Amino acid sequence: MAIFKFRLASVLRLREHVKEEKQWQLRALYDGLRELVTEIDRLERELADGATAPVSGRIFTALELRLLGERGQSLAKRIKTIRLAVARLDVDIAEKRAELAEAMRGVKSLEKLRQRHQERYWRKQNAAQQRFSDETAQRKYVQPDNRKKLPI
């Protein structure tokens, strides 16, 4: 029997490659988001620790209090800028998710097309094999002593 060959196999491989690339890009965006969220958590803990430090019973000078306040403000500003980056990253993630969904639909449609073509191919092969078997079964048996040739 002959082997089935899908004519659009190269297109299918290309679309699968594009889909995998979109998955890697989305995974990288999620990794970046996770890093930013952990950075925000770390900065918020640091800000909270800095806010409770003056309460520890130690006497601070005016300069030290000013420095603590400025440090708190700079941490709050960094947290705010990182949150803006997280918001931008969320938009990018939503776009990549939509692109990945489109790529997955493209791969899925080609896989269904390949499956339909393969089923049609095997039905034709089986029908041809069945016709051949039927034709050979319909031939008359020839006695070896008659030596007649069968029509082909």
Secondary structure by P-SEA (a helix, b strand, c coil): cbbbbccaaaaaaaaaaaaaaaaaaaaaaaaaaaaaaaaaaaaaaaaaaaaacccccccccaaaaaaaaaaaaaaaaaaaaaaaaaaaaaaaaaaaaaaaaaaaaaaaaaaaaaaaaaaaaaaaaaaaaaaaaaaaaabbbbbccccccccc
